[in-house]
């Protein structure tokens, strides 16, 4: 198995905390001697332990983390934090053991204390929603850079401090990694941080120990019903972020009933944003505080205006396809304004630079050149993402649309039929392939997608090709000058997961090779 795991960014000059101080601060049950022991970090994995770490043993699906306490000691851990079951497993590890009833629930506040997160002067932005989270975080980062502000981000794609970046493994890192990342950012004098916050991050305690200055909401649509029994419970996980113990203020997109409910039910002050796609007022909410209106769209950009209270207004463009990217940019700008940045200063910087100077890996990313079909690689893997991206492409091209996609194995199965149907209706030709089948039968996944596509468009042009590289080349062969190929799903990712093995595969890199082979690059 190829090791594709990322490296975490930690502080380079941590300020130690005493183990006895930790015991006193959180009234932990100490078993052993805490005297003369100092902590400089926190780790959930014995393989990631560095000297001075508190090793945290949490119960897992296959085994209890505390089983690896002896290995953590060998790597330099100075103590173990775990629950009663873990304490029994770690009893002979030779380290002092701290016991708490719910170790995962304690992890965030403990990591915040060890890394002194409360002393961090940076403005913290949280961005949540089904689609658009990564894009908003990158757009925040881009605009902050254009304003001359040292910025950081953590997203599905990567963790970034200025020009320093590592690949991500989770949309939102575990609390131990997140607080270490913020400590590293403090060393780099980062003044604003965009953090992509998934629903799972809230319910699984990954953002515990943080109070965000601003929380932004993009949208809510069908996804993650393998983790949440219903859309209502999925919504409640998002709503939890908009509470006083999680965030001080919010900015909420009110293009849907979910957004309007969030405004009505949250317990923090919120500012609202409504989006007006070009020639389509179905999303508009006239009572919103801010309004984004699309002015012009193209294959390589979307221009829009943003109007707010007191006649404040700017017009700019984002170098990305689709009204939804303009909506993401508008949310980023309103978050900055609500945090204290002057709209006129933002307008000046964007006008100077000809728009928002952003690069978002694998989000409707145009990788083709000046010749041949336009080729977009996208991370979208939900019905709503398919619908919006296909509509944006249709509005900007007179040619054929060829779409390549698959569906995740061991993930929400209830969205697959909608994905197949939307692809068939929105594209002129569809190539269905494998996308992270994991432990499911990939042929069965493809069969579900194909059946839904055939039912939606009887007689439509459908192709099945299990191998992603071959599937993309097939799609490319079906397109010519003036056409578009949309490869949806893999986005920025550099692997395909099959039966527990992460096989190296980058759709972006492979598509460039295929374009070269076809003579288009």
C-alpha positions in Angstrom: 0.0 0.0 0.0 1.3 3.4 -1.0 1.6 5.8 1.9 -0.3 8.9 0.9 -0.8 10.3 4.4 -0.1 14.0 4.9 2.3 15.5 7.4 0.7 17.7 10.1 2.0 21.3 10.6 3.1 21.8 14.2 4.6 24.7 16.1 8.3 24.8 15.7 8.9 26.5 19.1 6.2 25.2 21.5 6.0 26.7 24.9 5.8 23.8 27.4 2.8 23.2 29.7 3.2 21.2 32.9 1.4 17.9 33.2 0.4 18.7 36.7 -1.1 21.9 35.5 -3.2 20.0 33.0 -4.4 17.6 35.7 -5.5 20.6 37.9 -7.0 22.6 35.0 -9.3 19.8 33.9 -9.7 17.9 37.2 -8.5 14.7 35.6 -8.1 11.4 37.4 -4.3 10.9 37.6 -2.8 7.4 37.8 0.9 7.8 38.3 3.3 10.7 39.0 2.9 13.9 37.1 5.8 15.7 38.7 8.5 17.3 36.5 6.8 16.3 33.2 6.2 18.9 30.5 3.9 18.8 27.5 4.6 20.4 24.1 2.1 18.7 21.9 -0.8 16.2 21.5 -1.1 13.2 19.3 -3.9 10.7 18.6 -1.6 8.3 16.7 1.5 6.5 18.2 3.1 6.8 14.8 2.8 10.6 14.9 4.1 11.1 18.5 6.9 13.5 19.0 9.0 13.9 22.2 7.0 15.8 24.7 3.5 14.8 23.4 0.5 13.8 25.4 -0.7 10.6 23.7 -4.5 10.4 23.5 -6.0 6.9 23.3 -9.6 7.0 22.0 -11.8 4.0 21.2 -11.9 3.1 17.5 -13.9 0.8 15.3 -11.2 -1.9 15.2 -9.2 -1.3 18.4 -8.7 1.1 21.2 -6.0 3.7 20.7 -4.7 3.1 24.2 -3.4 -0.3 23.1 -0.5 1.6 21.5 0.5 3.5 24.6 3.8 1.5 24.9 4.7 2.5 21.3 3.8 6.1 22.1 6.2 6.0 25.1 9.0 4.7 22.9 8.4 7.6 20.5 8.7 10.1 23.3 5.2 10.6 24.8 5.3 11.8 28.4 1.7 10.8 29.4 -1.5 9.1 28.2 -5.0 10.6 28.2 -7.8 8.0 27.8 -11.0 6.6 29.3 -11.4 3.8 31.8 -11.2 1.0 29.2 -8.1 2.6 27.8 -6.5 2.9 31.2 -6.7 -0.8 31.7 -5.1 -1.4 28.3 -2.3 1.2 29.0 -1.7 0.2 32.6 1.7 -1.3 31.9 3.0 1.3 29.5 5.2 3.0 32.1 3.6 6.5 31.7 1.3 8.5 33.9 -2.3 8.0 32.8 -5.0 10.6 32.9 -8.5 9.3 32.8 -11.7 11.1 31.6 -15.1 9.7 30.9 -15.3 10.9 27.2 -11.8 11.3 25.9 -12.9 12.5 22.5 -15.1 15.2 24.0 -12.2 16.3 26.2 -9.6 16.4 23.4 -10.4 19.8 21.9 -10.2 21.8 25.1 -7.1 19.9 26.3 -5.3 20.6 22.9 -6.4 24.2 23.1 -4.9 24.5 26.6 -1.6 22.8 25.6 -1.2 24.9 22.5 -2.5 28.1 24.1 -5.1 28.7 21.4 -6.8 31.3 23.5 -3.7 33.5 23.1 -3.9 33.5 19.3 -4.7 37.0 17.9 -5.8 35.7 14.5 -9.4 36.3 13.3 -11.0 32.8 12.8 -13.5 32.2 10.0 -15.5 29.0 9.9 -17.2 28.0 6.7 -19.8 25.2 6.6 -22.4 23.9 4.2 -22.8 21.0 1.7 -21.1 22.6 -1.3 -18.7 25.5 -1.6 -16.9 25.3 1.7 -13.4 24.7 0.1 -14.0 27.5 -2.4 -15.0 30.1 0.2 -12.0 29.3 2.3 -9.6 29.7 -0.7 -11.4 32.9 -1.8 -11.0 34.3 1.7 -7.3 33.4 1.6 -6.9 35.0 -1.8 -8.6 38.3 -0.9 -6.7 38.5 2.4 -3.4 38.1 0.4 -4.6 40.9 -2.0 -5.2 43.1 1.1 -1.6 42.3 2.3 -2.8 40.3 5.3 -0.8 37.2 6.3 -3.4 34.4 6.1 -3.8 30.7 6.6 -6.4 28.1 5.7 -7.4 24.5 6.4 -9.6 22.7 3.8 -10.5 19.4 2.3 -7.6 20.0 -0.2 -4.8 21.2 2.1 -3.6 23.1 5.1 -1.8 26.3 4.2 0.3 29.0 6.0 1.2 31.5 3.3 3.2 29.5 0.8 3.7 26.5 3.1 1.2 23.7 2.5 0.5 20.1 3.3 -2.1 17.8 1.8 -5.2 17.2 3.9 -6.7 13.8 5.0 -9.9 15.0 6.6 -12.0 18.0 5.6 -11.5 19.4 9.1 -8.5 18.0 11.0 -8.8 16.2 14.3 -8.7 18.7 17.2 -5.2 17.7 18.1 -3.9 18.6 14.7 -6.1 21.7 14.3 -4.8 23.4 17.5 -1.2 22.5 16.6 -1.8 24.1 13.2 -3.1 27.3 14.8 -0.1 27.4 17.1 2.2 27.1 14.0 0.2 29.9 12.4 0.7 32.1 15.4 4.5 31.6 15.1 4.2 32.8 11.4 2.2 35.9 12.5 -0.9 34.8 10.6 -3.7 37.3 11.2 -6.7 35.6 9.7 -7.5 31.9 9.2 -10.2 30.3 7.1 -11.3 26.9 8.4 -13.6 24.5 6.5 -15.9 22.9 9.0 -17.8 19.8 8.0 -20.9 18.5 9.8 -18.8 15.6 11.1 -16.3 18.1 12.5 -19.0 19.5 14.8 -20.6 16.3 15.9 -17.2 14.5 16.3 -15.7 17.3 18.4 -13.0 18.3 15.9 -13.6 22.0 16.4 -14.0 21.9 20.2 -11.8 24.4 22.0 -12.5 27.1 19.4 -14.9 30.0 19.3 -14.9 31.4 15.8 -15.1 35.1 15.2 -17.3 34.5 12.1 -19.2 31.5 10.8 -20.4 31.3 7.2 -23.1 29.1 5.7 -23.2 28.2 2.0 -26.1 25.8 1.4 -27.5 22.5 2.4 -28.4 19.7 0.0 -28.6 15.9 -0.3 -25.3 14.4 1.0 -23.8 12.5 4.0 -27.0 10.6 4.8 -24.7 7.7 5.6 -23.6 9.6 8.7 -26.9 11.3 9.5 -30.3 9.5 9.5 -32.1 12.4 7.9 -31.7 15.8 6.3 -33.1 17.3 9.6 -30.3 15.7 11.6 -27.7 16.8 9.0 -29.1 20.4 9.3 -28.9 20.3 13.1 -25.2 19.5 12.9 -24.7 22.7 10.9 -27.0 24.7 13.2 -24.8 23.8 16.2 -22.0 25.9 14.7 -24.1 29.0 14.9 -24.4 29.0 18.7 -22.6 31.4 21.2 -20.2 28.7 22.4 -19.1 28.1 18.8 -19.1 31.5 17.0 -19.6 35.2 17.8 -21.3 36.2 14.5 -22.6 34.5 11.4 -23.1 35.2 7.7 -25.8 33.0 6.2 -26.8 32.5 2.5 -30.6 32.5 2.4 -31.1 31.1 -1.1 -33.0 28.1 0.4 -35.4 27.2 3.2 -32.5 25.6 5.1 -30.6 28.9 5.2 -33.7 30.8 6.3 -34.3 28.3 9.0 -30.7 28.6 10.2 -31.2 32.4 10.5 -34.5 31.9 12.5 -33.1 29.2 14.8 -29.5 30.3 15.5 -28.6 32.1 18.7 -25.9 34.5 17.4 -26.2 37.8 15.4 -26.3 37.0 11.7 -26.0 38.9 8.4 -27.8 37.5 5.4 -26.8 37.1 1.8 -29.0 36.4 -1.2 -27.7 35.4 -4.7 -29.2 36.4 -8.0 -27.9 34.3 -10.9 -28.0 36.0 -14.2 -31.5 35.9 -15.7 -32.8 33.8 -12.8 -34.5 35.3 -9.7 -35.6 32.0 -8.2 -32.8 32.1 -5.6 -33.5 35.8 -4.6 -34.6 36.8 -1.1 -35.3 40.6 -1.2 -35.2 40.9 2.5 -31.5 39.9 2.8 -28.8 42.3 4.0 -26.5 41.7 1.0 -27.2 40.8 -2.6 -25.0 39.2 -5.2 -26.0 39.6 -8.8 -24.2 37.9 -11.7 -23.3 40.4 -14.5 -21.5 38.2 -17.0 -20.3 34.6 -17.3 -17.7 32.9 -19.3 -15.8 29.6 -19.5 -13.0 31.2 -17.4 -14.6 33.8 -15.2 -17.8 35.0 -13.6 -18.4 38.8 -13.0 -20.8 40.0 -10.4 -21.9 42.9 -8.2 -22.3 42.8 -4.5 -24.6 45.3 -2.8 -25.1 45.8 0.9 -26.5 48.1 3.6 -26.0 51.9 3.3 -25.5 51.8 -0.5 -22.2 49.9 -0.2 -21.3 48.2 -3.5 -18.5 46.6 -5.5 -18.2 44.9 -8.9 -15.6 42.3 -9.5 -14.9 39.0 -11.1 -13.7 35.6 -9.9 -11.6 33.4 -12.3 -14.0 30.5 -12.0 -17.0 29.1 -13.8 -20.6 29.5 -12.6 -22.9 31.7 -10.6 -22.2 29.5 -7.5 -18.6 30.6 -7.6 -19.7 34.2 -7.6 -21.9 33.3 -4.6 -18.9 31.7 -2.8 -16.9 34.9 -3.5 -19.7 37.1 -2.2 -19.9 35.1 1.0 -16.1 35.4 1.5 -16.3 39.2 1.0 -19.2 39.6 3.4 -17.4 37.5 6.0 -14.4 39.9 5.7 -16.6 43.0 6.0 -18.4 41.6 9.0 -15.1 40.9 10.7 -14.0 44.6 10.3 -12.5 44.9 6.8 -13.6 48.0 4.8 -15.5 47.2 1.6 -13.9 50.1 -0.1 -10.4 48.7 0.7 -11.5 45.3 -0.7 -12.9 47.0 -3.8 -9.6 48.9 -4.3 -7.5 45.8 -4.0 -9.7 43.7 -6.4 -10.0 46.5 -8.9 -6.2 47.0 -8.9 -5.7 43.3 -9.6 -8.4 42.8 -12.2 -10.6 40.7 -9.8 -10.1 38.1 -7.2 -6.7 36.4 -7.7 -7.6 32.9 -6.6 -6.6 29.3 -7.4 -8.8 26.6 -6.0 -7.5 23.1 -6.7 -10.0 20.7 -8.2 -13.0 23.0 -8.1 -14.3 23.4 -11.6 -10.6 23.7 -12.4 -9.9 24.4 -16.1 -6.8 22.4 -17.1 -7.0 22.5 -20.9 -5.2 24.9 -23.1 -6.2 27.2 -26.0 -7.0 24.4 -28.4 -9.4 21.5 -28.3 -12.2 20.9 -25.8 -12.4 22.7 -22.5 -11.6 20.2 -19.7 -12.8 20.8 -16.1 -11.7 18.7 -13.2 -14.2 19.1 -10.3 -14.6 17.7 -6.7 -18.4 17.8 -6.9 -19.9 14.4 -5.9 -23.5 15.3 -4.9 -26.7 15.8 -7.0 -26.7 19.6 -6.3 -23.1 20.0 -7.3 -23.7 18.1 -10.6 -26.8 20.2 -11.3 -25.1 23.6 -10.8 -21.9 22.8 -12.6 -23.6 21.3 -15.6 -26.0 24.3 -15.8 -23.0 26.7 -15.6 -21.2 24.8 -18.4 -24.3 24.7 -20.6 -24.7 28.5 -20.2 -21.2 29.1 -21.4 -20.8 26.7 -24.3 -22.6 26.0 -27.5 -20.8 22.6 -27.9 -21.4 19.2 -26.5 -20.9 18.3 -22.9 -19.3 15.0 -22.1 -19.3 14.0 -18.4 -17.2 11.5 -16.6 -18.1 10.5 -13.0 -18.5 7.7 -10.5 -19.9 7.4 -6.9 -18.2 6.7 -3.6 -18.3 3.2 -2.2 -19.3 2.9 1.5 -20.8 6.3 1.5 -24.4 7.8 1.1 -26.1 5.4 -1.4 -29.3 7.3 -1.5 -27.9 10.1 -3.7 -26.6 7.8 -6.5 -29.8 7.6 -8.5 -30.1 11.4 -8.5 -26.5 11.8 -9.6 -27.0 9.4 -12.5 -30.3 11.1 -13.6 -28.9 14.6 -13.4 -25.8 13.7 -15.4 -27.8 12.1 -18.1 -30.1 15.2 -18.4 -27.4 17.8 -18.2 -24.7 16.2 -20.4 -24.8 15.1 -24.1 -22.7 12.0 -23.3 -22.0 10.3 -20.0 -19.1 8.0 -19.1 -19.5 6.2 -15.8 -16.4 4.9 -14.1 -15.2 3.9 -10.7 -14.6 6.4 -7.9 -13.3 5.2 -4.6 -15.3 1.9 -4.5 -13.7 1.1 -1.2 -15.2 -2.2 0.0 -18.3 -2.1 -2.2 -18.6 -4.0 -5.5 -17.7 -1.3 -8.1 -19.8 -3.0 -10.8 -22.9 -2.7 -8.6 -22.2 1.0 -8.0 -21.9 1.6 -11.7 -25.0 -0.4 -12.4 -27.1 1.8 -10.1 -25.7 5.0 -11.8 -26.3 3.5 -15.3 -29.9 2.4 -14.5 -30.8 5.9 -13.2 -29.2 7.6 -16.2 -31.1 5.3 -18.7 -34.4 5.8 -16.8 -33.9 9.6 -16.9 -33.0 9.8 -20.6 -34.0 6.7 -22.5 -31.7 6.3 -25.5 -29.1 8.8 -24.1 -25.5 8.3 -25.0 -24.1 6.3 -22.1 -20.7 4.5 -21.7 -19.3 2.3 -18.9 -15.6 2.1 -18.3 -14.3 0.9 -14.9 -10.8 2.3 -15.2 -10.7 6.0 -14.5 -7.8 6.8 -16.8 -9.3 4.8 -19.7 -12.7 6.4 -19.0 -11.3 9.9 -19.3 -9.6 9.1 -22.6 -12.9 7.7 -23.8 -14.6 10.9 -22.9 -11.9 13.0 -24.5 -12.3 11.0 -27.7 -16.0 11.9 -27.8 -15.3 15.7 -27.6 -13.8 18.1 -30.1 -13.0 21.8 -30.6 -15.7 23.8 -28.8 -16.9 21.0 -26.6 -16.5 20.5 -22.9 -15.4 17.5 -20.8 -16.4 17.6 -17.1 -14.6 15.0 -14.9 -16.6 15.2 -11.6 -15.6 13.6 -8.3 -11.8 13.3 -7.8 -11.0 17.0 -7.9 -7.7 17.7 -6.1 -7.3 14.1 -4.7 -4.2 12.1 -5.6 -5.5 8.5 -5.0 -8.3 6.0 -5.7 -9.3 3.9 -2.7 -10.0 0.3 -3.5 -10.6 -2.4 -0.8 -8.7 -0.4 1.8 -5.8 0.4 -0.5 -5.1 4.0 -1.7 -3.8 3.6 -5.2 -1.9 6.6 -6.6 -4.1 8.5 -9.1 -4.4 12.2 -9.8 -7.3 13.0 -12.2 -5.7 16.4 -12.9 -2.3 15.0 -13.8 -3.7 12.2 -15.8 -6.0 14.5 -17.7 -3.1 16.7 -18.7 -1.2 13.6 -20.0 -4.3 12.5 -21.9 -4.6 16.0 -23.5 -1.0 15.8 -24.5 -1.5 12.4 -26.0 -4.4 13.7 -28.0 -2.3 16.6 -29.3 -4.4 19.3 -27.4 -1.6 20.4 -25.1 
